[in-house]
């Protein structure tokens, strides 16, 4: 493989994986903006949504279909939408049953509760996964494009374009819709929002529904090639460096952070190691896995609230 083809391959891998991390990260951000709680239940919701996509795509046959002329795999799209709907209803139930009673309590209590929710949901999902990974029949993973001598998976292009569309829709939703404006107001000051007649409970519920749907969408692409396994939830925590890089309350920062994590990981996977022509060989051949966390620490040294996060000013 030529150096140019190697670079194109690295770029495609970074954009594809980075887009998945961005979709996961924005779910964390939406919940944090609305509730000031970091939801550790996102990995479990991602796995539950992915299992639903697998069931719909394999057991019911909504997958593995060649894309039609417009390049949109209709059957698989229906399976993904079904998985997103399932994850959303599950998240709505969790918010109503486990988190709504904690309104007004310290946020760290709600964060601990989300850890418990994560454990419970993951263990139930694992009963459906079983010993072998559950495949999805993801049609985007069946073929690739040849660009500059490099083989670029359709999956990487598809998830990048979908991520751009999702973030564009989120931007329009929060900026122009009444509900989006209400969510921004509740994130800024819940007491003032209540005084203005905004139903903060509805805002909380919508934030969880959105976050779960995005987690399921990310899971459909994350597990599309390898299948859903019982340890797949660990991959969701790659979104943590992304949200800390971009800022816990910044939706645009989630996109930048996710793409940054994906690209830094791809750069070290491609060019760093102990082979000929590699750099920083003394770090070993598996440094790519920790490189996002090193980047996160470097950013936090100079920007404690992330690149686009809002600094909190307290007067004493």
Backbone bond lengths (Angstrom), bond angles and torsions (degrees), N, CA, C in turn:
res aa  C-N    CA-C-N  psi(-1)  N-CA   C-N-CA  omega(-1)  CA-C   N-CA-C  phi
1 X - - - 1.466 - - 1.524 109.71 -
2 X 1.324 116.50 131.53 1.454 120.65 179.06 1.536 110.42 -71.61
3 X 1.341 115.23 164.68 1.466 119.47 -179.39 1.529 111.02 -64.50
4 X 1.327 117.38 -37.06 1.466 119.51 179.04 1.528 111.09 -65.77
5 X 1.346 116.23 -42.06 1.461 119.88 178.02 1.530 110.44 -65.37
6 X 1.318 115.47 -38.09 1.468 119.94 177.95 1.530 110.93 -63.28
7 X 1.321 116.16 -39.78 1.463 120.44 179.03 1.534 110.72 -66.60
8 X 1.334 117.07 -42.98 1.462 120.87 179.29 1.526 110.06 -62.93
9 X 1.330 116.67 -41.65 1.466 120.55 177.62 1.519 111.02 -61.15
10 X 1.340 116.65 -43.86 1.465 121.62 178.44 1.523 110.90 -62.33
11 X 1.331 116.57 -42.74 1.459 121.02 -179.26 1.532 110.75 -63.41
12 X 1.325 116.80 -42.95 1.465 120.43 179.97 1.524 111.14 -64.96
13 X 1.339 116.64 -43.47 1.466 119.95 178.90 1.526 110.87 -62.51
14 X 1.334 116.15 -42.64 1.459 119.97 -179.11 1.514 112.40 -65.10
15 X 1.335 117.05 -43.13 1.456 120.12 179.60 1.524 111.57 -68.22
16 X 1.328 116.94 -39.24 1.458 120.19 -179.43 1.519 111.93 -65.96
17 X 1.332 116.74 -54.06 1.463 119.95 179.59 1.520 111.45 -65.99
18 X 1.335 116.57 -38.54 1.457 119.82 178.85 1.514 112.22 -62.45
19 X 1.325 117.91 -35.12 1.465 121.01 178.07 1.523 110.97 -66.90
20 X 1.330 116.65 -37.52 1.470 120.03 176.49 1.527 110.08 -64.57
21 X 1.330 117.06 -45.49 1.463 120.49 178.38 1.536 110.52 -61.24
22 X 1.323 116.51 -37.17 1.466 120.01 179.83 1.527 110.83 -65.52
23 X 1.343 117.55 -41.44 1.464 120.41 178.48 1.524 110.98 -64.17
24 X 1.329 117.12 -37.43 1.462 120.30 175.72 1.520 110.85 -68.45
25 X 1.328 116.22 -43.29 1.461 120.71 -175.65 1.520 111.40 -64.62
26 X 1.322 117.99 -39.45 1.463 119.63 -176.05 1.535 110.63 -67.05
27 X 1.328 117.99 -25.78 1.461 120.00 173.88 1.518 111.43 -64.61
28 X 1.331 116.50 -44.85 1.462 120.58 174.96 1.532 110.24 -57.92
29 X 1.329 115.72 -44.05 1.466 120.90 -175.09 1.523 111.15 -66.16
30 X 1.341 117.63 -42.92 1.464 120.82 -178.41 1.530 110.46 -60.10
31 X 1.331 116.93 -43.93 1.461 120.18 179.26 1.527 110.98 -67.59
32 X 1.325 116.67 -42.43 1.468 119.38 -178.92 1.526 111.02 -64.82
33 X 1.324 116.97 -40.40 1.463 120.07 -179.64 1.529 111.24 -61.78
34 X 1.330 116.22 -34.84 1.453 119.77 -175.30 1.523 113.57 -87.97
35 X 1.331 116.82 -32.79 1.466 120.30 -171.04 1.520 114.09 -121.50
36 X 1.340 117.19 -10.23 1.469 122.04 -174.79 1.533 112.13 64.80
37 X 1.331 116.22 21.18 1.464 121.95 -179.70 1.525 108.68 -116.20
38 X 1.337 117.14 133.12 1.469 121.19 170.98 1.517 107.02 -84.90
39 X 1.317 116.44 115.08 1.458 120.99 -175.53 1.527 110.37 -85.86
40 X 1.324 115.63 110.98 1.463 120.14 176.01 1.524 111.72 -84.61
41 X 1.331 116.55 6.33 1.460 120.05 176.63 1.521 112.42 -86.58
42 X 1.327 118.38 -5.76 1.462 121.10 -177.71 1.533 113.34 -57.91
43 X 1.352 119.81 -43.29 1.478 118.14 178.39 1.520 112.79 -58.72
44 X 1.338 117.19 -40.13 1.461 119.94 -179.44 1.523 110.83 -67.95
45 X 1.335 117.22 -40.15 1.469 119.98 178.18 1.521 110.61 -65.50
46 X 1.338 117.04 -35.31 1.456 120.88 176.49 1.527 110.63 -62.42
47 X 1.347 116.53 -46.25 1.462 121.00 -179.10 1.524 110.54 -66.02
48 X 1.341 116.91 -42.92 1.468 119.87 -179.91 1.525 110.81 -62.40
49 X 1.332 116.66 -42.86 1.459 119.47 177.47 1.515 112.15 -64.45
50 X 1.344 116.61 -39.41 1.465 120.37 179.44 1.524 111.41 -66.24
51 X 1.337 117.13 -37.74 1.468 120.43 176.91 1.534 109.92 -63.34
52 X 1.335 116.35 -40.52 1.461 119.53 177.85 1.523 111.09 -64.13
53 X 1.335 117.47 -40.30 1.464 121.05 176.75 1.524 110.11 -62.15
54 X 1.335 116.35 -41.37 1.465 120.74 179.09 1.526 110.80 -61.98
55 X 1.329 116.10 -44.87 1.469 119.77 -179.87 1.523 110.77 -62.02
56 X 1.329 115.84 -46.84 1.459 119.37 -179.34 1.523 111.82 -68.12
57 X 1.344 116.39 -35.37 1.457 120.20 -175.92 1.512 114.11 -79.14
58 X 1.349 116.64 -28.27 1.469 120.22 -176.17 1.523 111.23 -108.90
59 X 1.332 116.08 -56.89 1.462 119.19 -176.02 1.526 111.70 -64.08
60 X 1.338 116.57 -37.94 1.458 120.15 179.93 1.519 113.12 -98.73
61 X 1.322 116.25 -0.76 1.457 119.78 174.43 1.502 115.89 78.18
62 X 1.352 118.44 15.96 1.463 120.03 179.46 1.524 110.62 -89.80
63 X 1.293 117.58 63.08 1.453 120.95 -179.92 1.509 109.69 -179.07
64 X 1.329 116.33 173.79 1.442 120.21 178.86 1.509 113.26 68.82
65 X 1.312 117.28 19.71 1.461 121.81 -178.53 1.519 109.18 -100.99
66 X 1.302 116.82 134.60 1.454 119.89 179.13 1.532 110.23 -62.34
67 X 1.338 117.73 138.44 1.463 120.07 -179.77 1.525 111.32 -61.45
68 X 1.328 117.34 142.18 1.468 119.95 176.77 1.513 111.02 -73.07
69 X 1.307 115.67 -169.57 1.461 120.26 -172.63 1.524 112.74 -59.92
70 X 1.320 117.93 -34.09 1.457 120.46 -178.81 1.523 112.56 -79.15
71 X 1.315 117.86 -2.52 1.456 120.78 177.71 1.512 113.93 81.29
72 X 1.345 118.34 13.68 1.466 121.31 -178.35 1.528 108.45 -110.63
73 X 1.335 118.12 115.33 1.470 120.22 178.09 1.529 110.11 -75.84
74 X 1.331 116.88 96.45 1.458 121.74 -171.49 1.533 111.27 -59.95
75 X 1.339 117.35 -47.24 1.459 120.55 -175.42 1.524 111.31 -63.10
76 X 1.330 116.81 -45.81 1.458 119.51 179.91 1.524 111.09 -66.83
77 X 1.311 117.08 -35.49 1.458 120.84 176.58 1.524 110.72 -60.10
78 X 1.332 117.22 -41.04 1.465 120.71 176.88 1.522 111.08 -63.36
79 X 1.335 116.87 -38.55 1.467 120.27 178.26 1.522 110.64 -64.28
80 X 1.337 116.74 -42.26 1.469 120.57 179.83 1.529 110.16 -66.05
81 X 1.328 117.62 -43.13 1.462 120.48 178.29 1.529 110.84 -62.46
82 X 1.324 116.24 -37.63 1.464 119.52 176.22 1.519 111.98 -64.74
83 X 1.331 117.13 -41.46 1.464 120.51 176.83 1.515 112.22 -64.28
84 X 1.329 116.67 -39.10 1.462 120.48 177.14 1.526 111.08 -64.29
85 X 1.333 116.45 -40.74 1.466 119.94 178.58 1.525 110.93 -65.03
86 X 1.325 116.91 -41.35 1.465 120.16 178.85 1.525 110.75 -62.21
87 X 1.338 117.17 -47.30 1.460 120.52 179.56 1.521 111.12 -62.17
88 X 1.324 117.16 -36.52 1.467 121.10 179.84 1.527 111.41 -65.39
89 X 1.343 117.24 -45.23 1.459 120.22 178.36 1.529 110.89 -64.56
90 X 1.329 116.44 -37.96 1.461 119.83 177.21 1.525 110.60 -63.82
91 X 1.321 117.04 -43.67 1.464 121.04 179.60 1.520 111.24 -65.31
92 X 1.336 116.63 -37.98 1.456 119.82 178.39 1.530 110.68 -62.65
93 X 1.331 116.32 -41.60 1.459 119.79 176.87 1.512 112.44 -63.56
94 X 1.340 116.59 -40.97 1.466 120.96 178.27 1.523 110.60 -63.08
95 X 1.331 116.14 -43.85 1.470 119.61 -178.59 1.524 110.76 -64.21
96 X 1.330 116.75 -42.74 1.457 120.21 -178.62 1.521 111.55 -68.20
97 X 1.328 117.16 -43.77 1.465 120.56 -172.02 1.524 113.37 -83.48
98 X 1.339 116.84 -39.94 1.460 119.65 -170.70 1.519 114.32 -104.23
99 X 1.333 118.08 -30.21 1.464 119.87 -171.79 1.533 113.77 -108.89
100 X 1.327 117.56 -30.54 1.464 118.77 179.98 1.536 111.81 -59.08
101 X 1.345 119.92 -38.60 1.469 119.17 177.70 1.530 114.17 -65.38
102 X 1.348 117.64 -13.39 1.458 120.71 -176.54 1.524 112.80 -95.74
103 X 1.341 117.22 5.34 1.461 119.43 178.81 1.529 109.31 -60.20
104 X 1.325 116.01 128.85 1.458 121.06 -178.15 1.504 113.61 94.16
105 X 1.331 117.80 -12.73 1.467 121.26 177.28 1.519 108.93 -87.16
106 X 1.352 118.74 162.75 1.472 120.93 178.62 1.526 111.54 -55.28
107 X 1.335 115.65 141.25 1.469 119.52 -172.91 1.528 112.03 -66.29
108 X 1.340 118.01 -25.78 1.465 117.96 -178.18 1.528 110.57 -67.74
109 X 1.348 117.41 -25.94 1.464 120.00 176.60 1.525 109.76 -66.71
110 X 1.324 116.05 -44.28 1.464 119.93 178.23 1.531 110.66 -63.29
111 X 1.346 117.26 -38.09 1.463 120.26 178.83 1.526 110.78 -62.78
112 X 1.346 117.07 -41.03 1.463 120.61 177.93 1.518 110.61 -64.78
113 X 1.332 116.87 -38.75 1.468 120.34 178.15 1.527 110.54 -62.20
114 X 1.338 117.18 -38.83 1.466 118.92 178.82 1.528 111.46 -64.81
115 X 1.340 117.03 -30.58 1.469 119.24 174.02 1.524 110.53 -63.15
116 X 1.332 116.51 -43.61 1.457 119.85 177.37 1.513 112.02 -62.87
117 X 1.332 116.84 -41.72 1.465 120.90 177.39 1.523 110.32 -59.96
118 X 1.331 116.15 -42.41 1.462 120.75 179.69 1.524 111.03 -58.54
119 X 1.323 117.03 -45.30 1.470 120.60 -178.33 1.520 110.35 -64.67
120 X 1.330 117.17 -45.23 1.466 120.86 -177.64 1.530 110.88 -63.94
121 X 1.334 117.06 -49.86 1.469 120.68 -177.16 1.523 110.88 -64.08
122 X 1.333 116.94 -40.60 1.467 119.30 -179.82 1.518 111.67 -64.54
123 X 1.322 117.41 -40.29 1.459 119.78 -179.59 1.520 111.16 -66.54
124 X 1.323 116.95 -37.50 1.471 119.34 176.03 1.524 110.24 -66.76
125 X 1.344 116.76 -42.84 1.465 120.24 179.63 1.521 111.00 -62.81
126 X 1.336 116.70 -36.49 1.465 119.74 -179.40 1.526 112.26 -63.87
127 X 1.336 116.67 -28.47 1.458 118.99 176.97 1.528 111.02 -65.36
128 X 1.325 116.60 -30.96 1.465 120.56 178.67 1.531 111.33 -83.71
129 X 1.345 116.61 -27.42 1.463 119.53 -179.81 1.511 111.15 -73.23
130 X 1.342 116.79 -47.93 1.448 120.33 -178.94 1.521 112.59 78.87
131 X 1.322 116.15 -162.65 1.467 121.04 -174.65 1.521 112.89 -77.42
132 X 1.316 117.16 -28.64 1.460 120.79 -176.57 1.529 110.66 -107.04
133 X 1.347 117.14 145.32 1.469 120.20 179.37 1.520 111.56 -58.77
134 X 1.337 115.16 142.73 1.459 121.60 177.18 1.523 109.47 -90.34
135 X 1.325 116.46 118.91 1.456 121.19 -178.09 1.530 110.74 -79.51
136 X 1.332 115.69 160.77 1.462 120.78 -176.68 1.523 113.96 -117.46
137 X 1.315 117.54 -10.43 1.471 120.40 -173.54 1.526 110.84 57.17
138 X 1.315 115.74 45.47 1.462 121.14 -179.00 1.521 109.51 -71.02
139 X 1.327 118.77 111.05 1.479 120.02 -176.69 1.515 113.18 -68.82
140 X 1.346 117.48 -21.36 1.463 119.61 179.25 1.532 111.34 -67.86
141 X 1.326 116.52 -22.95 1.462 119.37 -179.09 1.509 114.15 -89.20
142 X 1.339 117.43 1.99 1.456 120.53 -175.74 1.524 113.68 -86.26
143 X 1.321 118.04 -12.30 1.458 119.37 -174.13 1.516 109.11 -149.10
144 X 1.306 116.01 171.51 1.461 121.47 179.91 1.522 109.04 -148.82
145 X 1.330 114.65 162.69 1.457 121.68 174.90 1.527 109.02 -100.68
146 X 1.320 116.88 151.21 1.460 121.36 173.18 1.523 107.42 -104.28
147 X 1.335 115.43 114.27 1.462 121.99 -177.98 1.527 108.16 -126.12
148 X 1.332 116.48 115.41 1.462 119.83 178.09 1.515 113.70 59.18
149 X 1.324 117.53 31.46 1.453 121.48 -178.89 1.511 114.03 85.77
150 X 1.341 118.27 -3.20 1.463 122.09 179.61 1.521 109.75 -103.29
151 X 1.317 115.94 145.81 1.458 121.81 177.31 1.528 108.31 -92.97
152 X 1.327 116.16 110.55 1.464 121.96 -176.68 1.528 108.45 -104.62
153 X 1.338 118.76 115.27 1.466 120.51 -179.44 1.524 112.03 -61.85
154 X 1.322 115.76 141.08 1.455 120.51 174.91 1.530 110.93 -58.24
155 X 1.326 115.95 -32.73 1.465 120.66 -179.05 1.521 111.49 -57.01
156 X 1.349 116.86 -42.88 1.468 119.93 -178.10 1.522 111.54 -64.24
157 X 1.330 116.28 -41.97 1.464 119.96 179.73 1.523 110.18 -68.01
158 X 1.338 116.09 -42.96 1.466 120.50 -176.82 1.523 111.30 -63.15
159 X 1.339 117.28 -47.99 1.466 119.67 -176.20 1.523 111.04 -68.92
160 X 1.336 117.93 -32.31 1.468 120.27 177.31 1.525 110.77 -65.68
161 X 1.331 116.50 -46.30 1.468 119.81 179.64 1.530 111.24 -66.03
162 X 1.333 116.47 -39.60 1.466 119.92 178.59 1.522 110.60 -65.03
163 X 1.332 116.90 -40.83 1.467 120.04 178.71 1.526 111.12 -61.92
164 X 1.330 117.31 -42.24 1.459 119.94 177.56 1.527 110.82 -61.57
165 X 1.340 116.51 -42.50 1.466 120.20 179.59 1.530 110.95 -64.83
166 X 1.341 116.76 -41.21 1.466 120.73 -179.82 1.521 110.96 -64.04
167 X 1.321 117.24 -45.09 1.460 119.96 -179.11 1.530 110.92 -68.27
168 X 1.326 117.26 -34.59 1.453 119.21 174.70 1.523 111.60 -64.28
169 X 1.342 116.72 -41.49 1.463 120.75 178.28 1.529 110.85 -65.96
170 X 1.334 117.22 -40.08 1.466 120.09 178.26 1.527 111.09 -64.15
171 X 1.330 116.18 -40.61 1.463 119.78 178.64 1.530 110.18 -60.56
172 X 1.338 116.60 -46.37 1.464 120.17 179.50 1.527 111.02 -65.56
173 X 1.336 116.74 -38.76 1.461 120.76 -179.32 1.530 110.97 -62.15
174 X 1.327 117.54 -48.32 1.463 120.59 -176.89 1.532 112.05 -74.06
175 X 1.298 118.19 -23.72 1.453 120.23 -175.78 1.526 113.23 -91.78
176 X 1.340 117.72 -32.82 1.454 119.64 -169.68 1.533 114.53 -117.90
177 X 1.328 119.30 -25.54 1.466 119.45 -176.70 1.525 110.53 -83.80
178 X 1.333 115.45 152.44 1.473 120.43 179.33 1.524 110.97 -63.34
179 X 1.335 116.19 -42.50 1.462 119.17 179.76 1.521 110.95 -66.41
180 X 1.324 116.63 -40.17 1.457 119.62 178.08 1.518 111.99 -62.68
181 X 1.326 116.55 -41.66 1.467 120.32 177.04 1.527 110.73 -64.58
182 X 1.343 116.74 -37.39 1.467 120.16 177.14 1.521 110.93 -64.25
183 X 1.326 117.23 -38.50 1.462 120.39 178.74 1.521 111.08 -67.01
184 X 1.329 116.56 -38.50 1.469 119.49 176.78 1.526 110.79 -65.07
185 X 1.325 116.24 -39.44 1.462 119.86 179.47 1.521 110.90 -65.88
186 X 1.342 116.84 -43.28 1.460 120.49 179.28 1.522 111.40 -64.58
187 X 1.331 116.33 -35.41 1.462 119.82 178.00 1.526 111.24 -67.14
188 X 1.334 116.36 -34.01 1.459 119.88 -178.77 1.522 111.68 -72.90
189 X 1.344 116.96 -45.89 1.468 120.55 179.70 1.522 107.95 -162.02
190 X 1.336 116.34 109.09 1.460 120.05 -175.24 1.527 111.99 -66.94
191 X 1.326 118.06 -37.47 1.465 120.31 -178.65 1.524 111.19 -66.31
192 X 1.324 116.39 -42.86 1.459 119.75 177.59 1.529 110.25 -65.29
193 X 1.333 117.11 -39.30 1.458 120.65 178.58 1.529 110.81 -61.70
194 X 1.333 116.97 -42.54 1.462 120.58 177.38 1.523 110.99 -62.37
195 X 1.338 116.17 -40.46 1.463 120.26 179.68 1.522 111.96 -64.68
196 X 1.328 117.08 -25.65 1.461 121.75 179.45 1.523 112.57 -90.33
197 X 1.328 116.68 6.48 1.457 120.31 176.33 1.514 115.16 88.48
198 X 1.313 118.16 12.26 1.469 121.57 179.33 1.520 108.85 -82.45
199 X 1.314 116.74 131.43 1.457 122.37 177.22 1.521 108.73 -80.43
200 X 1.333 116.10 97.04 1.458 120.61 -176.36 1.527 111.00 -65.59
201 X 1.329 117.66 -31.62 1.460 120.52 176.68 1.517 111.87 -60.33
202 X 1.336 116.80 -41.49 1.463 120.68 176.49 1.521 111.23 -63.87
203 X 1.332 115.71 -39.53 1.462 120.28 177.90 1.524 110.53 -60.27
204 X 1.334 116.84 -44.65 1.463 120.38 178.96 1.524 110.91 -60.82
205 X 1.340 115.80 -45.48 1.465 119.89 -177.93 1.523 111.19 -63.12
206 X 1.330 117.22 -44.67 1.467 120.63 -179.39 1.523 110.78 -63.86
207 X 1.329 117.40 -37.97 1.459 119.64 -179.98 1.526 111.03 -63.46
208 X 1.336 117.34 -39.73 1.461 120.17 178.28 1.530 111.16 -69.20
209 X 1.321 116.99 -39.22 1.469 120.30 178.86 1.525 110.70 -63.25
210 X 1.331 116.82 -45.55 1.467 120.55 178.38 1.521 111.11 -61.80
211 X 1.344 116.41 -46.16 1.457 120.41 -177.29 1.524 111.45 -61.95
212 X 1.336 116.51 -41.34 1.467 120.15 -179.27 1.524 111.41 -67.68
213 X 1.332 116.63 -40.57 1.469 119.84 178.90 1.520 110.53 -62.35
214 X 1.325 117.33 -42.44 1.463 120.99 179.03 1.523 111.22 -67.38
215 X 1.341 117.15 -36.15 1.458 120.21 177.51 1.527 110.85 -64.26
216 X 1.339 116.78 -42.03 1.467 120.08 178.40 1.518 111.16 -65.01
217 X 1.332 117.21 -39.45 1.461 120.73 177.56 1.525 110.44 -62.29
218 X 1.326 116.45 -44.64 1.468 119.86 177.84 1.525 110.87 -62.89
219 X 1.341 116.73 -40.85 1.455 120.24 179.90 1.517 113.03 -63.46
220 X 1.344 116.66 -34.67 1.463 119.84 179.17 1.516 111.23 -61.01
221 X 1.328 117.53 -36.19 1.464 120.93 178.68 1.530 111.73 -86.13
222 X 1.326 116.71 -34.50 1.461 119.88 -179.06 1.525 111.49 -63.77
223 X 1.337 116.55 -39.58 1.461 121.08 -177.46 1.521 112.87 -102.58
224 X 1.327 116.89 5.79 1.458 119.75 -175.00 1.512 114.01 -60.79
225 X 1.334 116.64 -32.35 1.462 120.58 -177.13 1.522 112.23 -91.88
226 X 1.332 117.29 -43.87 1.466 121.12 -173.77 1.516 113.59 -94.71
227 X 1.342 117.97 -19.53 1.452 121.01 -175.22 1.523 111.35 91.44
228 X 1.330 115.84 161.00 1.468 121.80 -179.17 1.517 108.63 -84.47
229 X 1.343 117.08 122.28 1.454 120.82 176.27 1.518 109.97 -120.36
230 X 1.320 116.47 174.39 1.458 120.90 -173.00 1.523 113.13 -72.35
231 X 1.318 118.21 -16.41 1.464 121.05 177.98 1.524 111.71 -105.73
232 X 1.319 116.91 9.48 1.457 119.61 -177.44 1.515 113.70 -64.96
233 X 1.339 117.40 -24.46 1.460 120.53 -177.97 1.523 112.23 -61.47
234 X 1.350 117.10 -25.21 1.465 120.21 -178.79 1.526 110.43 -60.82
235 X 1.339 116.29 -32.85 1.465 119.87 -177.48 1.521 111.90 -63.94
236 X 1.335 117.45 -24.00 1.465 119.95 -178.25 1.516 111.69 -66.93
237 X 1.320 117.70 -24.77 1.457 119.70 -177.86 1.526 112.51 -75.20
238 X 1.360 116.44 -3.52 1.462 118.78 169.40 1.523 110.61 -65.82
239 X 1.356 115.81 -17.35 1.461 119.05 178.84 1.527 111.82 -74.96
240 X 1.332 118.37 -20.34 1.466 119.97 -178.26 1.528 112.34 -62.92
241 X 1.339 119.95 -47.72 1.471 117.71 174.64 1.522 112.20 -59.23
242 X 1.332 116.80 -32.38 1.472 119.90 -179.17 1.523 111.26 -65.92
243 X 1.352 117.43 -45.67 1.463 118.42 -177.33 1.524 111.30 -73.04
244 X 1.325 117.20 -30.03 1.464 119.12 178.45 1.521 110.36 -74.62
245 X 1.331 116.41 -36.38 1.468 119.77 174.97 1.522 111.11 -62.38
246 X 1.322 116.47 -49.41 1.457 120.17 -175.11 1.510 113.87 -79.28
247 X 1.334 117.19 -26.28 1.460 121.49 -175.59 1.509 110.19 114.76
248 X 1.326 116.60 132.56 1.455 121.07 -174.20 1.524 113.53 -62.72
249 X 1.332 117.29 -24.45 1.457 119.56 -176.12 1.525 112.81 -113.81
250 X 1.320 118.05 19.95 1.453 121.17 -176.53 1.525 110.28 -117.11
251 X 1.336 116.29 115.94 1.461 120.14 177.81 1.530 110.49 -69.97
252 X 1.328 116.62 -43.07 1.463 118.80 175.38 1.513 111.62 -62.50
253 X 1.340 116.00 -35.61 1.458 119.74 177.30 1.516 112.69 -64.04
254 X 1.349 117.06 -31.01 1.462 120.28 177.64 1.522 110.70 -64.14
255 X 1.348 116.58 -39.25 1.466 119.96 177.99 1.525 110.39 -66.76
256 X 1.332 117.08 -48.49 1.468 120.49 179.71 1.519 110.64 -63.12
257 X 1.335 116.71 -43.50 1.460 120.30 179.84 1.517 112.40 -63.78
258 X 1.338 117.04 -43.69 1.462 119.96 179.79 1.515 112.34 -63.28
259 X 1.336 116.83 -45.35 1.461 119.98 178.64 1.525 111.00 -65.46
260 X 1.336 117.65 -36.11 1.470 120.85 178.52 1.523 110.99 -64.34
261 X 1.340 115.85 -43.82 1.465 119.98 178.66 1.525 110.24 -62.81
262 X 1.333 116.52 -45.12 1.461 119.22 179.42 1.512 112.88 -62.31
263 X 1.346 116.89 -40.88 1.459 120.11 -178.21 1.525 111.64 -70.93
264 X 1.329 118.36 -42.77 1.472 119.82 -178.75 1.517 110.03 -65.28
265 X 1.324 116.80 -35.82 1.462 121.35 177.27 1.525 110.11 -66.18
266 X 1.335 116.81 -42.95 1.461 120.69 -179.27 1.525 111.50 -67.06
267 X 1.333 117.00 -38.93 1.467 120.75 179.66 1.525 110.34 -61.28
268 X 1.322 117.14 -47.62 1.466 119.64 -178.51 1.515 111.59 -71.85
269 X 1.334 117.92 -33.29 1.469 119.60 176.83 1.520 111.41 -64.90
270 X 1.338 116.11 -34.33 1.461 120.57 -175.02 1.521 112.82 -86.07
271 X 1.320 117.05 -42.87 1.462 120.05 -168.03 1.527 114.71 -111.90
272 X 1.325 118.69 -11.52 1.461 119.23 -176.36 1.525 110.38 -105.79
273 X 1.311 116.97 138.43 1.455 121.60 178.74 1.505 110.90 157.38
274 X 1.319 115.57 -159.26 1.459 119.39 -175.86 1.527 112.65 -110.19
275 X 1.313 117.93 13.20 1.457 120.27 178.53 1.515 112.03 -87.48
276 X 1.318 115.33 176.89 1.465 120.17 179.87 1.519 109.67 -67.17
277 X 1.312 116.05 135.68 1.447 121.63 178.83 1.504 114.49 80.57
278 X 1.321 117.52 4.82 1.457 120.51 179.71 1.525 109.84 -88.60
279 X 1.343 116.06 162.88 1.455 119.37 178.97 1.530 109.63 -121.92
280 X 1.329 115.48 160.69 1.467 122.61 -178.95 1.526 111.47 52.11
281 X 1.327 115.69 45.95 1.461 120.16 -176.69 1.519 112.20 -62.78
282 X 1.333 117.32 -25.33 1.464 120.13 -177.01 1.531 112.22 -67.00
283 X 1.323 117.47 -14.81 1.459 120.95 178.50 1.527 112.11 -80.54
284 X 1.326 117.57 -8.17 1.452 120.69 -178.01 1.523 111.79 89.87
285 X 1.310 115.69 177.19 1.473 119.96 -173.25 1.521 113.38 -93.46
286 X 1.324 118.86 -4.13 1.461 121.47 -176.55 1.527 112.74 -116.24
287 X 1.314 116.39 24.04 1.457 119.89 -177.72 1.520 112.12 -69.06
288 X 1.341 117.96 -20.37 1.465 120.65 -178.17 1.517 111.61 -57.01
289 X 1.334 117.30 -34.32 1.456 120.53 -177.56 1.515 114.02 -65.91
290 X 1.328 116.51 -29.01 1.472 120.00 -178.85 1.524 112.11 -103.26
291 X 1.318 117.95 -8.13 1.465 120.39 -177.34 1.529 113.39 -58.05
292 X 1.364 120.48 -37.44 1.473 118.35 177.84 1.526 112.52 -61.46
293 X 1.335 116.50 -35.17 1.463 120.01 -178.47 1.528 110.91 -73.71
294 X 1.326 116.87 -33.13 1.460 120.15 174.58 1.522 109.93 -65.78
295 X 1.331 116.88 -43.99 1.467 120.83 176.52 1.524 110.79 -60.59
296 X 1.324 116.90 -41.06 1.459 121.04 178.65 1.531 111.25 -60.81
297 X 1.327 116.95 -44.73 1.470 120.30 179.58 1.518 111.49 -64.19
298 X 1.323 117.04 -39.20 1.466 120.16 179.09 1.524 111.13 -64.14
299 X 1.335 116.72 -41.24 1.461 119.79 179.11 1.524 110.42 -67.14
300 X 1.331 117.38 -41.85 1.460 120.49 -177.42 1.523 112.41 -65.72
301 X 1.318 117.15 -25.15 1.463 119.72 177.48 1.524 111.49 -63.27
302 X 1.318 116.64 -31.09 1.464 120.73 -176.94 1.528 112.74 -110.51
303 X 1.335 117.03 -25.79 1.464 121.44 -179.88 1.526 108.38 -131.72
304 X 1.338 118.35 84.07 1.477 120.58 -174.48 1.521 114.07 -59.90
305 X 1.333 118.16 -24.14 1.459 120.78 179.40 1.522 112.09 -100.39
306 X 1.324 117.91 15.23 1.449 121.56 -179.15 1.513 111.78 85.78
307 X 1.314 115.75 174.49 1.464 120.15 -175.97 1.522 112.34 -66.54
308 X 1.337 117.49 -35.36 1.459 120.63 -175.46 1.526 112.69 -125.71
309 X 1.326 117.24 9.69 1.454 120.11 179.90 1.521 112.18 -72.08
310 X 1.336 115.74 158.98 1.457 122.07 -179.52 1.524 109.84 -91.45
311 X 1.337 119.46 117.15 1.467 120.44 177.71 1.520 111.18 -63.73
312 X 1.322 115.97 139.99 1.454 121.27 177.31 1.533 108.51 -96.11
313 X 1.324 115.68 124.64 1.461 121.39 -178.52 1.528 108.61 -109.47
314 X 1.325 116.19 121.08 1.451 120.78 178.81 1.522 109.46 -115.04
315 X 1.328 115.69 130.63 1.468 120.45 178.10 1.516 108.83 -99.55
316 X 1.309 115.95 131.82 1.461 121.10 -179.92 1.514 109.37 -123.10
